[in-house]
Amino acid sequence: MINQKREGWGVTTSTLIMGIVSLANMVGAAEIGPTRLRITTESNDFIPAIDAGTCARFNVRSADSTSFVNAKTNIIVNLGDGNAGGRFYNNSSCKQQESNRTTIAANSSSASFYYKKSSRGNITLTASASALQSSSQSLVVRGPTRLSIAIVGAQDANAIGTLACVGFNVRFIDDNGSARIAPTDLSVALDDAGADGQFYVDNNCTISAAQLTVRETEHDLPFYYKKPTGGQVILTASAAPLQSTSRQITIRGAAKTAILGLDSLPNGSCGEFNAQTTDGADQPVPVAENTDLSLSDNDGEGGFYGDASCSNHITQVTVSANTRSHNFFYRNDGARIVSLSATGQGLIPVIRRVRITITYATKLSFFAPGPDENLDSIEAGHCGKYLVVATNDAGNERMTLPNTVLSLSDGSQGGTFYSQTSNNSCGGAITQVTLAGTSRADFGYQKPSGGQVTLQVQNSGLQGTTKQITVRPGVTAISIRPDQHTFNILTCQQISVLSIGENGQGKEAATDIIVNLSDRNDVNNDGNFYSDSNCATPLPNSRVIIPTGAFWYHIWYKKSTPGSVALVARATGFPEASDTVNIRTAAP
């Protein structure tokens, strides 16, 4: 072999000759082109398995015995799966452009295709082209064989409350328990073996559905379940042709009652509590239907109420269907430990012990004795009703020490305090009331005339209270009114005596008004007042009484001789009233 080194080239002759030979070999290989096909993925490896229903991408490549080689002209490649039921596509959605043929373009060594099969199994993908050695690759199409039901979250499947909206999940799995997507849209039927539960699609359990659909390429199907009564339930999910699955759960129904709230309560105060239905493990659970709970304490001295002011007395509460509790209020004026309980049919009551502690009142406050009572004003002559409540500094009602005497005063304004009778009217006059270890005192007040008055309630050991009220004028005047101002002698004429309000109209008397009558300027002294329309019975002492609740009184007047007289009416506390009449001789 010639081994000469030529000037300036830096290589030997033998090295140059070997390079030329190698280049010639490469040119020859390029001229020969690809001799075979290979099925690969984008990483040039082959995926041994895919999930049924997925759109998997593959490459078919032109190659020789050792490497990939560009095609000199377009290579039409025919694709197949041995009639296994799969489909080939030209796009990644595997929805359109179905084709079992792809093309390796000239000057390229690769063409992509997509494959999808809706059922599981072992198949062989093939790629063939004219004049080239075909390629085949074994492929496992994985798919679900059965279903499973799992509870969602940390919920205990053996401790689900009645009417609780609990989430579950149906999963599509293979024989190894691995999740596998649904190859196509599949209908899943749900069943609870005839129990009284319901299946739902939403986590509020408002949209019911006993059959749901899992979409293609998904392997989980969420659903929700709710049952109104307790017991064991078997949930079943089935979707042909897959193996169905069942899951047993335990629904906890209401078995007990409990009372939640304060551990201690100041005597005389109104404390809020909550009656609750629970399961056997003392966990709150709702009831399926309205459930009445009777309330009681162990000594019967306390009271149960429906309002925060402890004025609306109750003996029971109702836990409404689909709920689990109801609030109530309790008050006890003693000093003891009481046991509160709520009893319902078929339910075991759990006792709550509450210590009633003694705290005494520090001040007094005015309150309206009823919703229709007006604290700010009364009408003159009428009996106003008032309530004084003993409280602590925070305004919470508290009892007083035994025999706490409250002094009543209006600052010498001419009014009178009264005891309250059984029908809430004013009884006997009083100047004080006594709280015998209680917290409330009621009384009446009446003033015959109008004006501004400050009511005062005082005690040496308590902060007193005052209330300014307006006494609205009642009857402000009296009036005497003849039916006729001119009439004949010896005629029996009707006269009205009236009580008048501040608007000039008749006003009912708050108390009896005694009215004295006279006929001024009766020179012959022959005029008289009568109690009947025949003027047969003289009015005793010329006096009438406008009774309480009325505003008029009818009398009659007759005179034997003609003349002009003034009929006069007088009553204590009111200005004199008069009216003039003319008595004439009767026409012949």
Order of alpha helices (4+ residues) and beta strands (2+ residues): alpha-beta-beta-beta-beta-beta-beta-beta-beta-beta-beta-beta-beta-beta-beta-beta-beta-beta-beta-beta-beta-beta-beta-beta-beta-beta-beta-beta-beta-beta-beta-beta-beta-beta-beta-beta-beta-beta-beta-beta-beta-beta-beta-beta-beta-beta-beta-beta-beta
